[in-house]
Amino acid sequence: MLNSIQINTETIDALGLNKEQREHLLNHIEEVLIALRRVIRATDLHSKYLPKLLG
């Protein structure tokens, strides 16, 4: 169900994190991006529903 999200990791690499910290940070970034996609999708669906509801 989840699509792979491409993240430019150049800035993250510059932080000098170890492998575990880097993976943890990337997981959190991916979770945030997925949540934002859901909010955008819900907003889009709702904005299409309102004109139908209100005529």
Rosetta blueprint (number, residue, H / E / L):
1 M L
2 L L
3 N L
4 S L
5 I L
6 Q L
7 I L
8 N L
9 T L
10 E H
11 T H
12 I H
13 D H
14 A L
15 L L
16 G L
17 L L
18 N L
19 K H
20 E H
21 Q H
22 R H
23 E H
24 H H
25 L H
26 L H
27 N H
28 H H
29 I H
30 E H
31 E H
32 V H
33 L H
34 I H
35 A H
36 L H
37 R H
38 R H
39 V H
40 I H
41 R H
42 A H
43 T H
44 D H
45 L H
46 H H
47 S H
48 K H
49 Y H
50 L H
51 P H
52 K H
53 L H
54 L H
55 G L
